[in-house]
Amino acid sequence: MDSPLLSVPLFMVGPVPIMPAVVTTWAIMAALVLAAGLLTRRLTLVPSAAQAAAELLVAAVDRQIRDVTGAPPAPFRAFIGTLFVFILVANWSSLVPGVTPPTASMETPAALAALVFLSIIFFGIREGGVGGFLRGFALPNPVMIPLNMLESITRSFSMFVRLFGNVMSGVFVIAIVGSLAALLVPVPLMALDLLTGAVQAYIFAVLSMVFITSAVEKGAPHPKEP
Amino acid sequence: MSFDPWTLGFQAVNVLVLVWLLHRFFWTPVAAMIAERQARSATLLAAAEATRAEADTALADLEAARAAIAVERDAMLAAAHKDAEAARAAILDAARDEATALHDTARAARVRAAAALKRAARQEAQGLAVTIARRLAARLDGAAIDAAFLGWLVQGIADLSAAERAALSVARLEVVSATPPDAGAQARIAAALSAALGAPVTPGFRTDPALIAGHELHSPHFSLRNSWAADLERIAAALRADPDGNAGVTSDAA
């Protein structure tokens, strides 16, 4: 059995290796964009079942953002919602035989965590400017600047490790059990993996929103009292 | 364990592209549709509220109109009741007046009928009296009656004033008798008149059976009625003047 921690390129484009996670991500992207296009092609005031499900998803994301930030959800909806949907679909892609979830390789969670890290900076600077964002590291006092800067990195790193660890471990366990036991034995573990994947997607999205909100509030001209 | 920086870059770019694509094709259209539905619902709710407000206003107007109609109906009923009362009072008054008029008319008719009956009875009594007197005169001695009436004629002349007697003595006199007097009777009458007037007179004689009995003296300007018919007429006149019949018939006859 090959270790799931090892990634073998599918093919090379010059010096650039194309890993299976990238191809799977492209497939997920195509599927999501195609589904989104089909869903939103004929939006009506009286929704169909699929449109109602799509609107339920959007409303749930909006409500979650509003509950966390207390602000209008429109600026964060696309980023947070896409993170949630992508991670969820990526985690659940393990149900397709022969497909390894992209989130089970380190590069994908690391890329997602890096995007969250950059989005924290982006939204913080957009809210309070560069000065305001940097002043947020000096709260509650300048002594905390090194710790706050370290925290901004470690919390993104923790998101990366958490997502990668949970998904990778699920895939690892299923692979081990599948190699040792009969065909249907891993099914309960796969169901548990589905739950774990949904929870991890939710946690990653909510933590991203919390961190972005924290940066926005610290960078605001009149930061809210804790 | 391996970590490929190219894959890290690919995945970051992939996710960013996916964010943009879903933002373009999913999140924005669906959110816009939700917002449009909410706006449409708010519009419909506002329109429904406005319609309900209009309905409430119309209902209030209707209630006011109904109340006004009720008030008007009460007023009309009161006016109709008042008119009916007035009409009833007018009808009662008219009926009362008509009844009074009918009663008065009936009473007047009854009075007239009683008066007519009384007149008829009086006339009948008068006729009966004349008949009785005529039959009595027929059974009585004609000479004695003539003598009595002649005596009453002389007494009547004596009751006249002297000027009247003097005027009668020079006038052309006529004696009207119930029965034709014979020559002797005419002589006695002429003698008695001459004695009563104090001057010789020669009267003319005429017969009128309507007198029943007696002698009357007439001149162009004077009449001395002295007959049973005249007495009966006087009695009848007295009865007409005194419906109770208490007039002195006997004295007038004498």
Interface residues (C-beta under 8 A of the other chain):
Chain A: S3 L5 L6 S7 V16 P17 I18 M19 A21 V22 T25 W26 M29 L32 V33 A36 G37 L39 T40 L43 L45 P47 Q51 A54 E55 L57 V58 A59 D62 A74 R77 A78 F79 G81 T82 L83 V85 F86 P102 S105 M106 E107 T108 A110 A111 L112 A114 L115
Chain B: M1 S2 F3 D4 W6 T7 L8 G9 F10 Q11 A12 N14 V15 L16 V17 L18 V19 W20 L21 L22 H23 F25 F26 W27 T28 P29 V30 A31 M33 I34 E36 R37 R40
